[in-house]
Amino acid sequence: MCSQWGDNQWFLWRARVPNTAAWSRAAQAPEALSAPWEAECDPESALPAGTQAEEWATFLHCKHKLLGRRKYHQGLWSLSRGQPCLSVPSQSFTDFDEIRQEIETETERTTGTNKGISLEPLYLKIYSPHVLNLTLVDLPGITKVPVGDQPPDIEGQVREMILSYVSNPNCLILAVTAANTDMATSEALKLARDVDPDGRRTLAVVTKLDLMDAGTDAMDVLMGRVIPVKLGIIGVVNRSQHDINSGKRIVESLQDEQGFLQKRYPSLANRNGTRHLAKTLNRLLMHHIRDCLPELKTRVNVLTAQYQSVLQSYGQPIEDKNATLLQIITKFATEYCHTIEGTARNIETSELCGGARMCYIFHETFGRTLESIDPLAGLTMLDILTAIRNATGPRPALFVPEVSFELLVKRQIKRLEDPSLRCVELVHEELQRIIQHCSTYNTQELLRFPKLHEAIVEVVTGVLRQRLPITNEMVHNLVAIELAYINTKHPDFIDTALVSASVSSSKNDPPAEGIRRWKSDKVEDAGMEEKPKGNPQPPMYSSPSRSHAVNLLDTPMPATRKLSQREQRDCEVIRRLIKSYFLIVRKSIQDSVPKTVMHFLVNYVKDHLQSQLVGQLYKQQLLDMLLTESEDMAQQRKEAAGLLQALQRASQTISEIRETQLW
């Protein structure tokens, strides 16, 4: 075996395809109990050039390379957690004393010299013709009381680290317990039972068989009578600290172990010992590979397809910059136009966007806003009467003057301008949102060239900004056109004579009350009304006395008076005419504003977007700057390509294994 086991440690090992990626939790030397580390034993690897030895090893604990590898293999972390990048060249060791010293040195560098801990693993690969294919991953024992530089929560940290490994259903667990302790109090077996209640992936290892008290033995424990373990219980005898200090070789230790077992446990000697443990691990490994191979093959195939798609989305290295720039510009412009037309490949399902949102703005937002405007809002009987009187001048009018109608209806038509301009603003905002929408669904290409992305957004925004005042001006002109000529001969406009006749037919209706008096009104009606003789009422105001001059402008005015039937009739006629003509204009504005916005803004952008992009961006002096690739994108493409190659090799290896006898 390639390493010794410490006492009260966790030994977790995972199924490994020979010569590819097998994993085991393995043996930590007593000198390196403060950090997890892996030891891979490979009997078939070739000796590096210039190395003359039968057995040799390499360390792969270069920190920055490991961190880079973890990021590189993030997509397969659950599949190959903790595996180092074996392609990184490392120093070779042929003296195992130097290996032990390197473990101690690296542990002290990472954790300090006062029993500190670290979650950063050490990686060791051992090549030997005398061992089986295994990858062993060793974890430290559970520390109950912190010592030295260990944190107060040392027990929780170690337990969490152990559970992060043994909770994986694809791993096999070696629960190591000393023979001179009570198996019922074994922390290793307890945790193994928590994560593996069926015991289908737990193997127990009993150490220190040679240190049991006189008169006692481990026969009942090894036979499974104390605590049964489904995969079995194997006893081993390791080197003591004195043997390690004196440099006792592993081969001698294995011989002494076999002699001890033959002497103390002759009936169980062939089922215990380090050699039997190695064969058992290899056998379980092969069976575990057989069970996991179909699922592993499926996972590798799925990941291969996934990373092929990812690599394709990153694009290939640029060969023709002119063609690449035109392709990206054309793709963006086409996607922009398709989003407006509703024919885009990626259609939003959570909210309206593009042309659908514009349709909603035209017919729901803008239409309902216009319909909610009252034709006579803000127009009182006082305003109408004032306009009629001002239009007649000093002469009494026989008919309702048209000037008053035009004055009042223009005032109402002007109220349609603000909602119309707001409609233009909403469509402009949606055209801006489409830029973000297209950028989202062309993320990889635009992220690959961030400067090109910024330039495209700037050009499209500039085109929209250029067309906005032109569209606003046209909408303003639409309202101004309606104000320029009041067409009382419009086919839908009601006939004035019919309105007058209709109003006259209801002249006997009670007049409106609460109308304010005018400063120029007289109060003959109030003065001529007969009052009861017993309770005479003074007139509202009397004629000025001839004995002195009176300023009529300073005379207090009455608050209300009754309208004559003619005044009521004239006001009602004007009201009905205003309402009729306002509805005609509102209908016209509601129809013409969306058409104006589409022609001067939306359709113009659709027709000229690509030509604007090409004209402003397709320039020889801008090619290198616009097609400067993002460093992150280049790194991601490189990582995806490397991972895809690794997956393809894994798939090929799995295919070869399925044709090989595994046990």
C-alpha positions as CSV (number, residue, x, y, z in Angstrom):
1,M,0.0,0.0,0.0
2,C,1.2,3.5,-0.7
3,S,0.7,5.0,2.7
4,Q,0.2,4.3,6.4
5,W,-3.1,5.0,8.3
6,G,-3.2,7.2,11.3
7,D,-5.6,6.4,14.2
8,N,-9.2,7.7,14.6
9,Q,-9.2,9.1,11.2
10,W,-11.8,9.2,8.4
11,F,-10.9,7.4,5.3
12,L,-13.1,8.2,2.4
13,W,-12.6,6.7,-1.0
14,R,-14.6,7.1,-4.2
15,A,-14.9,4.8,-7.2
16,R,-12.2,5.4,-9.8
17,V,-11.9,4.3,-13.3
18,P,-8.4,2.8,-13.7
19,N,-5.9,5.3,-15.1
20,T,-8.5,8.1,-15.2
21,A,-10.3,9.4,-12.1
22,A,-10.8,7.1,-9.1
23,W,-11.1,8.5,-5.7
24,S,-10.5,7.3,-2.2
25,R,-10.2,8.9,1.1
26,A,-6.9,7.9,2.4
27,A,-4.3,7.7,4.8
28,Q,-2.9,10.7,6.4
29,A,0.4,10.5,8.1
30,P,0.6,11.4,11.8
31,E,2.7,14.4,10.9
32,A,0.0,16.0,8.7
33,L,-3.2,15.8,10.6
34,S,-4.2,19.5,10.1
35,A,-5.3,19.4,6.5
36,P,-7.0,16.9,4.1
37,W,-4.7,15.5,1.4
38,E,-4.9,13.0,-1.4
39,A,-2.5,10.2,-2.3
40,E,-3.0,8.6,-5.6
41,C,-1.3,5.2,-6.3
42,D,-0.8,4.4,-9.9
43,P,1.2,1.3,-10.9
44,E,1.1,2.0,-14.7
45,S,2.4,5.5,-15.0
46,A,5.6,6.1,-16.8
47,L,8.7,7.5,-15.1
48,P,9.5,11.0,-16.1
49,A,12.6,11.6,-18.2
50,G,15.8,11.7,-16.2
51,T,14.3,9.8,-13.2
52,Q,15.9,6.4,-12.4
53,A,13.7,4.8,-9.7
54,E,11.2,2.0,-9.3
55,E,8.9,4.0,-7.1
56,W,8.5,7.8,-7.2
57,A,6.0,10.5,-6.3
58,T,5.0,14.1,-7.2
59,F,3.2,16.8,-5.2
60,L,0.6,19.0,-6.8
61,H,0.0,21.6,-4.1
62,C,0.9,24.7,-6.0
63,K,-1.7,27.0,-4.6
64,H,-2.4,29.3,-7.6
65,K,-2.6,26.3,-10.0
66,L,-5.1,24.6,-7.7
67,L,-7.3,27.7,-7.4
68,G,-7.2,28.1,-11.2
69,R,-8.1,24.4,-11.6
70,R,-11.1,24.7,-9.2
71,K,-12.5,27.6,-11.3
72,Y,-11.7,25.7,-14.5
73,H,-13.5,22.6,-13.4
74,Q,-16.4,24.3,-11.7
75,G,-18.9,22.6,-13.9
76,L,-17.6,19.1,-12.9
77,W,-16.9,19.9,-9.2
78,S,-19.6,17.4,-8.0
79,L,-18.2,14.8,-10.4
80,S,-14.5,15.1,-9.6
81,R,-14.2,17.1,-6.5
82,G,-10.7,17.7,-5.2
83,Q,-8.9,16.3,-8.3
84,P,-5.8,18.3,-9.2
85,C,-4.8,19.3,-12.7
86,L,-2.4,16.4,-13.4
87,S,-1.1,18.1,-16.5
88,V,0.9,20.6,-14.4
89,P,4.5,19.5,-14.2
90,S,5.8,19.0,-10.6
91,Q,9.0,18.0,-8.9
92,S,9.5,14.2,-8.6
93,F,10.5,12.5,-5.3
94,T,12.1,9.1,-5.1
95,D,13.0,9.2,-1.4
96,F,9.9,8.7,0.8
97,D,11.6,10.5,3.7
98,E,11.7,13.5,1.5
99,I,8.0,13.0,0.8
100,R,7.2,13.0,4.5
101,Q,9.3,16.1,5.0
102,E,7.5,17.9,2.1
103,I,4.2,17.1,3.7
104,E,5.3,18.6,7.0
105,T,6.8,21.6,5.3
106,E,3.8,22.4,3.2
107,T,1.5,21.8,6.2
108,E,3.5,24.2,8.3
109,R,3.4,26.8,5.5
110,T,-0.4,26.5,5.2
111,T,-1.4,26.1,8.9
112,G,1.5,27.4,10.9
113,T,3.6,25.5,13.4
114,N,1.2,25.5,16.3
115,K,-1.4,22.9,15.3
116,G,-3.4,25.2,13.1
117,I,-5.9,23.8,10.5
118,S,-6.6,24.5,6.8
119,L,-9.3,23.4,4.4
120,E,-6.7,23.6,1.5
121,P,-5.8,20.0,0.5
122,L,-2.4,18.6,-0.3
123,Y,-2.1,16.5,-3.5
124,L,0.4,13.6,-3.7
125,K,0.7,11.2,-6.6
126,I,2.7,8.0,-6.1
127,Y,3.8,5.7,-8.9
128,S,4.8,2.1,-8.0
129,P,4.5,-1.4,-9.6
130,H,3.7,-2.8,-6.2
131,V,0.3,-1.1,-5.6
132,L,-3.2,-1.2,-7.0
133,N,-5.0,1.7,-8.7
134,L,-6.5,3.8,-5.9
135,T,-6.9,7.4,-5.1
136,L,-7.1,7.9,-1.3
137,V,-8.3,11.1,0.3
138,D,-7.4,11.5,4.0
139,L,-9.2,13.8,6.4
140,P,-8.1,14.8,9.9
141,G,-9.7,13.3,13.0
142,I,-12.4,15.2,14.9
143,T,-10.8,17.4,17.5
144,K,-12.9,18.0,20.6
145,V,-10.8,20.6,22.4
146,P,-8.9,23.3,20.5
147,V,-5.2,23.5,21.2
148,G,-2.5,25.7,19.9
149,D,-3.7,28.1,17.1
150,Q,-6.9,26.1,16.5
151,P,-10.1,28.2,16.5
152,P,-12.7,27.7,19.3
153,D,-15.1,26.0,16.8
154,I,-12.5,23.5,15.6
155,E,-14.9,20.6,16.1
156,G,-17.6,22.1,14.0
157,Q,-15.2,23.1,11.2
158,V,-13.7,19.6,11.0
159,R,-17.1,17.9,11.2
160,E,-18.4,20.2,8.4
161,M,-15.4,19.4,6.2
162,I,-15.9,15.6,6.8
163,L,-19.6,15.8,6.0
164,S,-18.9,17.6,2.8
165,Y,-17.0,14.6,1.6
166,V,-18.9,11.6,3.1
167,S,-22.3,13.0,2.2
168,N,-21.6,12.3,-1.5
169,P,-23.6,9.1,-2.4
170,N,-21.0,8.1,-4.9
171,C,-18.2,7.8,-2.3
172,L,-17.2,4.9,-0.1
173,I,-16.3,5.5,3.5
174,L,-13.5,4.0,5.6
175,A,-14.4,4.4,9.2
176,V,-11.1,4.0,11.2
177,T,-11.3,3.2,14.9
178,A,-8.5,2.1,17.3
179,A,-8.8,-1.5,18.7
180,N,-8.0,-0.3,22.3
181,T,-11.2,1.9,22.4
182,D,-14.9,1.0,22.7
183,M,-16.4,0.6,19.2
184,A,-19.7,1.8,20.6
185,T,-18.2,5.2,21.2
186,S,-16.6,5.4,17.7
187,E,-17.3,8.9,16.3
188,A,-16.4,7.6,12.8
189,L,-19.0,4.9,12.8
190,K,-21.6,7.3,14.1
191,L,-21.1,9.8,11.4
192,A,-20.9,7.0,8.8
193,R,-24.3,5.7,10.0
194,D,-25.7,9.2,9.8
195,V,-24.9,9.7,6.1
196,D,-25.1,6.0,5.1
197,P,-27.9,4.4,7.3
198,D,-28.0,1.3,5.1
199,G,-24.3,0.7,5.4
200,R,-23.9,0.1,1.6
201,R,-20.8,2.2,1.3
202,T,-19.1,2.0,4.7
203,L,-16.1,-0.2,5.4
204,A,-14.7,-0.3,9.0
205,V,-10.9,-0.4,9.7
206,V,-9.6,-1.4,13.2
207,T,-6.0,-0.2,14.0
208,K,-3.7,-0.7,17.0
209,L,-4.4,-4.4,17.3
210,D,-1.0,-4.8,18.9
211,L,-1.7,-2.2,21.6
212,M,-4.7,-3.9,23.3
213,D,-4.5,-4.6,27.0
214,A,-3.2,-8.0,28.1
215,G,-5.9,-10.6,28.2
216,T,-8.1,-8.9,25.6
217,D,-8.4,-9.3,21.9
218,A,-10.4,-7.9,19.0
219,M,-11.9,-11.2,17.9
220,D,-15.5,-10.2,18.5
221,V,-15.0,-6.8,16.9
222,L,-13.4,-8.3,13.8
223,M,-16.1,-10.9,13.5
224,G,-18.7,-8.2,13.5
225,R,-20.4,-9.4,16.8
226,V,-20.1,-6.0,18.5
227,I,-21.1,-3.7,15.7
228,P,-21.9,-5.4,12.3
229,V,-20.7,-3.6,9.2
230,K,-22.2,-4.6,5.8
231,L,-19.0,-4.3,3.8
232,G,-16.9,-5.8,6.6
233,I,-14.3,-5.0,9.3
234,I,-10.6,-5.3,8.6
235,G,-7.9,-5.1,11.3
236,V,-4.4,-3.7,10.6
237,V,-1.2,-3.1,12.5
238,N,0.7,0.0,11.5
239,R,4.1,1.3,12.3
240,S,4.6,2.8,15.8
241,Q,6.1,6.3,16.2
242,H,9.3,4.6,17.2
243,D,9.3,2.6,14.0
244,I,8.8,5.8,12.0
245,N,11.5,7.6,13.8
246,S,13.9,4.7,13.3
247,G,13.1,4.5,9.6
248,K,11.5,1.2,9.5
249,R,10.5,0.3,6.0
250,I,6.9,-0.4,4.8
251,V,7.9,-3.8,3.5
252,E,9.3,-4.8,6.9
253,S,6.2,-3.4,8.6
254,L,3.9,-5.5,6.4
255,Q,5.9,-8.6,7.3
256,D,5.7,-7.9,11.0
257,E,2.0,-7.3,10.6
258,Q,1.4,-10.6,9.0
259,G,3.4,-12.4,11.6
260,F,1.4,-10.7,14.4
261,L,-1.9,-11.7,12.8
262,Q,-0.7,-15.3,12.3
263,K,0.2,-15.5,16.0
264,R,-2.7,-13.7,17.6
265,Y,-5.5,-14.2,15.1
266,P,-4.6,-17.3,13.1
267,S,-8.1,-18.0,11.9
268,L,-8.6,-14.4,10.7
269,A,-5.1,-13.7,9.4
270,N,-6.1,-14.1,5.7
271,R,-9.0,-11.7,6.1
272,N,-7.1,-8.9,7.8
273,G,-4.0,-6.9,7.3
274,T,-2.9,-4.1,5.0
275,R,-2.5,-6.3,1.9
276,H,-6.0,-7.7,2.4
277,L,-7.4,-4.2,2.9
278,A,-5.8,-3.0,-0.4
279,K,-7.3,-6.0,-2.3
280,T,-10.7,-5.3,-0.7
281,L,-10.6,-1.7,-1.6
282,N,-9.7,-2.6,-5.2
283,R,-12.5,-5.1,-5.4
284,L,-15.1,-2.7,-3.9
285,L,-13.7,-0.1,-6.3
286,M,-14.3,-2.3,-9.3
287,H,-17.8,-3.2,-8.3
288,H,-18.6,0.4,-7.5
289,I,-17.4,1.4,-11.0
290,R,-19.7,-1.2,-12.5
291,D,-22.7,0.2,-10.6
292,C,-21.8,3.9,-11.3
293,L,-20.7,3.5,-14.9
294,P,-24.1,4.0,-16.6
295,E,-24.9,7.1,-14.6
296,L,-21.4,8.4,-15.1
297,K,-21.6,7.8,-18.8
298,T,-24.9,9.8,-18.9
299,R,-23.5,12.6,-16.9
300,V,-20.4,12.9,-19.1
301,N,-22.6,12.9,-22.2
302,V,-24.9,15.6,-20.8
303,L,-22.0,17.8,-19.8
304,T,-20.3,17.3,-23.1
305,A,-23.3,18.5,-25.0
306,Q,-23.7,21.4,-22.5
307,Y,-20.1,22.6,-23.0
308,Q,-20.2,22.2,-26.7
309,S,-23.1,24.6,-26.7
310,V,-21.3,27.0,-24.4
311,L,-18.2,26.9,-26.5
312,Q,-20.2,27.5,-29.6
313,S,-21.8,30.5,-28.0
314,Y,-18.4,32.0,-27.2
315,G,-17.6,32.0,-30.9
316,Q,-14.4,31.1,-32.8
317,P,-11.3,33.3,-32.9
318,I,-11.7,36.1,-35.4
319,E,-10.3,35.5,-38.9
320,D,-12.1,38.2,-41.0
321,K,-12.9,41.3,-38.9
322,N,-14.9,43.0,-41.7
323,A,-17.2,40.0,-42.1
324,T,-17.5,39.5,-38.3
325,L,-18.5,43.2,-37.8
326,L,-21.0,43.1,-40.5
327,Q,-22.5,39.9,-39.2
328,I,-23.0,41.2,-35.7
329,I,-24.4,44.5,-36.9
330,T,-26.8,42.7,-39.3
331,K,-27.9,40.3,-36.6
332,F,-28.6,43.0,-34.1
333,A,-30.5,45.1,-36.6
334,T,-32.6,42.1,-37.8
335,E,-33.4,41.1,-34.2
336,Y,-34.4,44.7,-33.4
337,C,-36.8,44.9,-36.4
338,H,-38.2,41.4,-35.7
339,T,-38.9,42.4,-32.1
340,I,-40.9,45.4,-33.3
341,E,-42.8,43.2,-35.8
342,G,-43.4,40.4,-33.3
343,T,-41.5,37.8,-35.3
344,A,-38.4,37.5,-33.0
345,R,-37.2,34.0,-32.1
346,N,-37.1,34.9,-28.4
347,I,-40.5,36.1,-27.4
348,E,-41.2,37.4,-23.9
349,T,-43.9,35.6,-21.9
350,S,-43.8,37.6,-18.7
351,E,-44.6,41.1,-20.1
352,L,-45.5,42.9,-23.4
353,C,-42.5,44.1,-25.4
354,G,-41.7,45.5,-28.8
355,G,-44.6,46.0,-31.3
356,A,-47.1,44.4,-28.9
357,R,-46.4,47.1,-26.3
358,M,-46.6,49.8,-28.9
359,C,-50.1,48.5,-29.9
360,Y,-51.1,48.6,-26.2
361,I,-49.9,52.2,-25.9
362,F,-51.8,53.3,-29.0
363,H,-55.1,51.6,-28.3
364,E,-55.2,51.2,-24.6
365,T,-53.1,53.8,-22.9
366,F,-53.5,56.7,-25.5
367,G,-57.0,55.7,-26.6
368,R,-58.4,55.5,-23.1
369,T,-56.7,58.7,-22.0
370,L,-58.4,60.6,-24.9
371,E,-61.8,59.0,-24.2
372,S,-61.5,60.0,-20.5
373,I,-61.3,63.7,-21.5
374,D,-64.7,65.4,-21.0
375,P,-65.5,67.6,-24.0
376,L,-66.9,70.3,-21.7
377,A,-64.5,69.8,-18.8
378,G,-63.4,73.2,-17.4
379,L,-66.1,75.0,-19.4
380,T,-68.8,76.6,-17.3
381,M,-72.0,78.4,-18.2
382,L,-70.2,81.5,-17.1
383,D,-67.4,81.0,-19.6
384,I,-69.9,80.3,-22.4
385,L,-72.0,83.4,-21.6
386,T,-68.9,85.6,-21.3
387,A,-67.7,84.4,-24.7
388,I,-71.1,85.1,-26.3
389,R,-71.3,88.6,-24.9
390,N,-67.7,89.5,-25.8
391,A,-68.3,88.3,-29.3
392,T,-71.3,90.6,-29.8
393,G,-69.5,93.8,-28.8
394,P,-71.6,96.8,-28.1
395,R,-74.4,95.7,-30.3
396,P,-77.2,93.4,-29.1
397,A,-77.0,90.0,-31.0
398,L,-80.0,88.5,-32.8
399,F,-78.2,85.2,-33.3
400,V,-75.5,83.2,-31.5
401,P,-72.1,84.5,-32.8
402,E,-69.9,81.9,-34.4
403,V,-66.8,83.6,-33.0
404,S,-67.7,82.5,-29.5
405,F,-68.1,78.9,-30.7
406,E,-64.7,78.9,-32.3
407,L,-63.0,80.5,-29.3
408,L,-64.4,77.9,-26.9
409,V,-63.9,74.8,-29.1
410,K,-60.2,75.7,-29.8
411,R,-59.7,75.9,-26.0
412,Q,-61.0,72.4,-25.6
413,I,-59.1,71.0,-28.6
414,K,-55.8,72.2,-27.2
415,R,-56.2,69.8,-24.3
416,L,-55.6,66.9,-26.7
417,E,-52.0,67.9,-27.4
418,D,-50.4,66.8,-24.1
419,P,-51.7,63.2,-24.2
420,S,-50.6,63.0,-27.8
421,L,-47.0,64.1,-26.9
422,R,-47.0,61.6,-24.0
423,C,-47.9,58.9,-26.5
424,V,-44.8,59.7,-28.5
425,E,-42.7,59.6,-25.4
426,L,-44.0,56.2,-24.4
427,V,-43.2,54.7,-27.8
428,H,-39.7,56.3,-27.7
429,E,-39.1,54.6,-24.3
430,E,-40.2,51.3,-25.7
431,L,-37.8,51.6,-28.6
432,Q,-35.1,52.2,-26.0
433,R,-36.1,49.1,-24.1
434,I,-35.9,47.0,-27.3
435,I,-32.2,47.8,-27.4
436,Q,-31.8,46.1,-24.0
437,H,-34.0,43.2,-25.1
438,C,-31.9,42.5,-28.1
439,S,-28.7,42.8,-26.1
440,T,-30.0,40.2,-23.7
441,Y,-30.6,37.6,-26.4
442,N,-27.3,38.4,-28.1
443,T,-25.4,38.4,-24.8
444,Q,-22.5,36.2,-25.7
445,E,-21.5,38.0,-28.9
446,L,-22.0,41.5,-27.4
447,L,-20.2,40.5,-24.2
448,R,-17.4,39.2,-26.3
449,F,-16.9,42.6,-27.8
450,P,-18.0,45.1,-25.1
451,K,-16.8,48.2,-27.0
452,L,-18.9,47.2,-30.1
453,H,-21.9,46.7,-27.8
454,E,-21.4,50.2,-26.4
455,A,-21.1,51.6,-29.9
456,I,-24.2,49.9,-31.2
457,V,-26.2,51.1,-28.2
458,E,-24.9,54.7,-28.8
459,V,-25.8,54.7,-32.5
460,V,-29.3,53.3,-32.0
461,T,-29.9,55.8,-29.1
462,G,-28.7,58.6,-31.3
463,V,-31.1,57.7,-34.1
464,L,-34.0,57.6,-31.6
465,R,-32.9,60.9,-30.1
466,Q,-32.7,62.4,-33.6
467,R,-36.2,61.3,-34.6
468,L,-38.0,62.2,-31.3
469,P,-38.2,66.0,-31.8
470,I,-39.3,65.5,-35.4
471,T,-42.1,63.2,-34.3
472,N,-43.1,65.6,-31.5
473,E,-43.2,68.5,-34.0
474,M,-45.4,66.5,-36.4
475,V,-47.8,65.6,-33.6
476,H,-47.9,69.3,-32.5
477,N,-48.7,70.2,-36.1
478,L,-51.6,67.7,-36.1
479,V,-53.2,69.6,-33.2
480,A,-52.3,73.0,-34.8
481,I,-54.0,71.9,-38.1
482,E,-57.2,71.2,-36.2
483,L,-57.0,74.6,-34.5
484,A,-56.2,76.4,-37.8
485,Y,-59.6,75.7,-39.4
486,I,-62.9,74.9,-37.6
487,N,-64.8,73.0,-40.3
488,T,-68.5,73.4,-39.4
489,K,-69.4,71.7,-42.6
490,H,-67.9,68.4,-41.5
491,P,-70.3,65.5,-42.4
492,D,-70.4,64.4,-38.8
493,F,-71.0,67.8,-37.3
494,I,-74.5,68.3,-36.1
495,D,-76.7,71.0,-37.9
496,T,-76.9,74.2,-36.0
497,A,-80.6,74.7,-36.9
498,L,-81.5,71.3,-35.6
499,V,-79.7,72.1,-32.3
500,S,-81.5,75.4,-32.0
501,A,-84.8,73.7,-32.7
502,S,-84.1,71.0,-30.2
503,V,-83.1,73.5,-27.5
504,S,-86.2,75.7,-28.2
505,S,-88.5,72.7,-27.8
506,S,-87.3,72.5,-24.2
507,K,-87.5,76.2,-23.4
508,N,-90.2,75.7,-20.9
509,D,-87.7,73.7,-18.7
510,P,-86.8,75.4,-15.4
511,P,-83.9,77.7,-15.8
512,A,-80.5,77.0,-14.2
513,E,-80.0,78.5,-10.8
514,G,-76.9,79.8,-9.1
515,I,-75.5,81.9,-12.0
516,R,-73.3,84.7,-11.0
517,R,-74.2,88.3,-11.9
518,W,-72.2,90.3,-14.4
519,K,-70.8,93.8,-13.6
520,S,-72.7,95.2,-16.6
521,D,-76.0,93.5,-15.8
522,K,-78.9,95.6,-14.5
523,V,-81.3,94.5,-11.9
524,E,-84.6,95.8,-13.2
525,D,-86.1,92.4,-12.6
526,A,-85.2,92.5,-9.0
527,G,-86.5,96.1,-8.7
528,M,-89.8,95.4,-10.6
529,E,-90.8,92.4,-8.6
530,E,-93.7,93.2,-6.3
531,K,-93.0,92.9,-2.6
532,P,-95.6,92.4,0.1
533,K,-96.7,95.7,1.4
534,G,-96.4,94.7,5.0
535,N,-92.7,93.7,4.6
536,P,-91.1,95.9,2.0
537,Q,-87.7,94.7,0.8
538,P,-85.1,97.3,-0.4
539,P,-83.8,96.8,-4.0
540,M,-80.5,95.0,-4.4
541,Y,-79.1,98.4,-5.4
542,S,-80.7,101.7,-6.1
543,S,-80.0,104.3,-8.8
544,P,-77.3,106.7,-7.8
545,S,-78.5,110.0,-6.3
546,R,-78.5,113.0,-8.5
547,S,-77.1,115.1,-5.7
548,H,-73.6,113.6,-6.0
549,A,-71.5,111.5,-8.5
550,V,-71.2,107.8,-8.0
551,N,-68.5,105.5,-9.6
552,L,-70.5,102.6,-11.0
553,L,-67.4,100.3,-11.0
554,D,-67.4,100.5,-7.3
555,T,-71.0,99.6,-6.9
556,P,-71.4,96.2,-5.1
557,M,-72.6,93.5,-7.5
558,P,-75.2,90.8,-6.7
559,A,-74.0,87.2,-6.3
560,T,-76.6,85.5,-8.5
561,R,-79.4,86.1,-10.9
562,K,-81.7,84.1,-13.1
563,L,-80.8,83.6,-16.8
564,S,-83.3,84.6,-19.3
565,Q,-84.7,81.9,-21.6
566,R,-82.7,83.2,-24.5
567,E,-79.4,83.1,-22.6
568,Q,-80.1,79.6,-21.5
569,R,-80.9,78.6,-25.1
570,D,-77.7,80.2,-26.5
571,C,-75.5,78.6,-23.9
572,E,-77.0,75.2,-24.5
573,V,-76.6,75.5,-28.2
574,I,-72.9,76.4,-27.8
575,R,-72.4,73.5,-25.4
576,R,-73.9,71.0,-27.8
577,L,-71.9,72.3,-30.8
578,I,-68.7,72.2,-28.8
579,K,-69.3,68.6,-27.7
580,S,-70.1,67.5,-31.3
581,Y,-67.1,69.1,-32.9
582,F,-64.7,68.1,-30.1
583,L,-65.7,64.4,-30.5
584,I,-64.9,64.7,-34.2
585,V,-61.5,66.2,-33.6
586,R,-60.7,63.7,-30.8
587,K,-61.5,60.8,-33.1
588,S,-59.3,62.3,-35.8
589,I,-56.4,62.8,-33.3
590,Q,-56.8,59.3,-31.9
591,D,-56.4,57.9,-35.4
592,S,-53.7,60.1,-36.8
593,V,-51.3,60.3,-33.9
594,P,-50.4,56.5,-33.9
595,K,-50.0,56.7,-37.7
596,T,-47.7,59.7,-37.3
597,V,-45.6,58.0,-34.6
598,M,-45.2,54.9,-36.8
599,H,-44.2,56.8,-39.9
600,F,-41.8,59.4,-38.4
601,L,-40.3,57.3,-35.6
602,V,-40.9,53.5,-35.6
603,N,-40.8,52.8,-39.4
604,Y,-38.0,55.2,-39.9
605,V,-35.9,53.4,-37.3
606,K,-36.7,50.0,-38.8
607,D,-35.8,51.2,-42.4
608,H,-32.6,53.1,-41.5
609,L,-31.2,51.3,-38.5
610,Q,-28.9,48.9,-40.3
611,S,-27.6,51.6,-42.7
612,Q,-27.0,53.9,-39.8
613,L,-25.0,51.2,-37.9
614,V,-23.0,50.3,-41.0
615,G,-22.3,53.9,-41.9
616,Q,-21.1,54.9,-38.4
617,L,-19.3,51.7,-37.3
618,Y,-18.1,50.0,-40.5
619,K,-14.9,51.9,-40.8
620,Q,-11.4,50.5,-41.2
621,Q,-10.0,52.7,-38.5
622,L,-12.6,51.4,-36.0
623,L,-12.3,47.7,-36.6
624,D,-9.5,46.9,-34.2
625,M,-11.1,49.0,-31.4
626,L,-14.6,47.6,-31.8
627,L,-13.6,44.0,-32.1
628,T,-11.3,44.0,-29.1
629,E,-12.4,40.9,-27.3
630,S,-13.1,40.9,-23.6
631,E,-10.4,39.2,-21.5
632,D,-13.0,37.3,-19.5
633,M,-14.7,36.0,-22.6
634,A,-11.3,34.8,-24.0
635,Q,-10.5,33.1,-20.8
636,Q,-13.9,31.4,-20.6
637,R,-13.6,30.1,-24.1
638,K,-10.2,28.7,-23.3
639,E,-11.5,27.0,-20.1
640,A,-14.6,25.7,-21.9
641,A,-12.4,24.2,-24.7
642,G,-10.1,22.5,-22.2
643,L,-13.0,21.1,-20.2
644,L,-14.7,19.8,-23.4
645,Q,-11.5,18.0,-24.3
646,A,-11.4,16.5,-20.8
647,L,-15.0,15.3,-21.1
648,Q,-14.3,13.8,-24.5
649,R,-11.4,11.9,-23.1
650,A,-13.4,10.7,-20.2
651,S,-16.2,9.5,-22.5
652,Q,-13.6,7.6,-24.6
653,T,-12.1,6.0,-21.5
654,I,-15.5,5.0,-20.2
655,S,-16.3,3.4,-23.5
656,E,-13.1,1.4,-23.3
657,I,-13.8,0.3,-19.7
658,R,-17.2,-1.0,-20.6
659,E,-15.5,-3.4,-22.9
660,T,-13.0,-4.5,-20.2
661,Q,-13.5,-7.1,-17.4
662,L,-13.6,-5.0,-14.2
663,W,-13.2,-7.8,-11.7
